Amino acid sequence: MKITKEEVMYVADLARLDLDEASIDKFAEQIGTILAYMDKLRNVDTKGVKPTSHAITLNNAFREDDQRDHLDTETATANAPETEAGSFVVPKVVG
């Protein structure tokens, strides 16, 4: 499947990208190569192959979710550069 320069320019316009002619040609070629590969994959016989979400088996590496006591305010703010009334003091971001 080939993608046209006009299609690349259309998508670039939607994404508010300002592409020069060389970039448009390069993206058209690269996207065309990707689409051709996808067409090739579409023709692979997958009968009898169970759907998967990952190519390899993944094991959950997270710890067990167990209930713990929360930090008290003094411990939580102990390393803060500045606190006020038990809260972190941070620079104002919104004017």
C-alpha positions as CSV (number, residue, x, y, z in Angstrom):
1,M,0.0,0.0,0.0
2,K,1.4,3.4,-1.0
3,I,0.6,6.6,0.8
4,T,0.6,9.8,-1.2
5,K,2.3,13.0,-0.4
6,E,-1.1,14.7,-0.2
7,E,-2.1,12.2,2.5
8,V,1.1,13.0,4.4
9,M,0.5,16.7,4.1
10,Y,-3.2,16.3,5.2
11,V,-2.1,14.4,8.4
12,A,0.7,16.9,9.0
13,D,-1.8,19.7,8.7
14,L,-4.1,18.0,11.3
15,A,-1.2,17.6,13.6
16,R,-0.2,21.2,13.0
17,L,3.2,20.2,11.7
18,D,5.1,22.3,9.2
19,L,7.0,19.9,7.0
20,D,9.4,20.8,4.2
21,E,9.3,18.9,0.9
22,A,12.1,16.5,1.8
23,S,10.4,15.5,5.0
24,I,7.1,14.9,3.2
25,D,8.9,12.6,0.7
26,K,10.7,10.8,3.5
27,F,7.5,10.3,5.6
28,A,5.6,9.1,2.6
29,E,8.2,6.5,1.9
30,Q,8.6,5.4,5.5
31,I,4.8,5.1,6.1
32,G,4.4,3.3,2.8
33,T,7.0,0.7,3.9
34,I,5.2,0.3,7.2
35,L,1.8,-0.2,5.5
36,A,3.3,-2.7,3.0
37,Y,4.7,-4.7,6.0
38,M,1.3,-4.6,7.6
39,D,-0.3,-6.0,4.4
40,K,2.3,-8.8,4.5
41,L,1.4,-9.6,8.1
42,R,-2.3,-9.6,7.2
43,N,-1.7,-12.6,4.9
44,V,0.0,-14.7,7.6
45,D,-2.0,-17.9,8.4
46,T,-2.9,-17.6,12.1
47,K,-5.4,-20.4,12.3
48,G,-4.9,-22.3,15.6
49,V,-2.8,-19.5,17.2
50,K,-4.4,-18.2,20.3
51,P,-4.6,-14.4,20.6
52,T,-2.1,-12.8,23.1
53,S,-1.4,-9.4,24.4
54,H,2.3,-9.9,24.6
55,A,4.9,-11.8,22.6
56,I,6.5,-13.2,25.7
57,T,5.1,-14.4,29.0
58,L,5.0,-11.6,31.6
59,N,5.1,-12.1,35.4
60,N,3.7,-9.6,37.7
61,A,6.7,-8.1,39.6
62,F,4.5,-6.0,42.0
63,R,4.4,-6.5,45.7
64,E,1.3,-7.7,47.4
65,D,-1.1,-4.9,48.2
66,D,-1.3,-4.8,52.0
67,Q,-2.6,-2.2,54.3
68,R,0.0,-0.1,56.2
69,D,-0.1,2.9,58.5
70,H,0.3,6.2,56.7
71,L,3.1,8.6,57.5
72,D,2.4,11.2,60.1
73,T,2.7,14.8,58.9
74,E,5.9,15.5,60.6
75,T,7.7,12.5,59.0
76,A,6.2,13.2,55.6
77,T,7.4,16.8,55.6
78,A,10.7,16.2,57.4
79,N,12.9,16.6,54.3
80,A,10.9,19.4,52.7
81,P,12.8,22.7,52.1
82,E,9.9,24.7,53.5
83,T,6.6,23.8,55.3
84,E,3.7,25.8,56.7
85,A,1.0,24.5,59.0
86,G,1.9,20.9,58.1
87,S,1.8,21.4,54.3
88,F,4.6,21.7,51.7
89,V,5.4,25.2,50.5
90,V,6.0,25.4,46.8
91,P,6.5,28.2,44.3
92,K,3.4,29.8,42.9
93,V,2.8,28.4,39.4
94,V,-0.4,30.1,38.3
95,G,-0.5,33.9,38.0
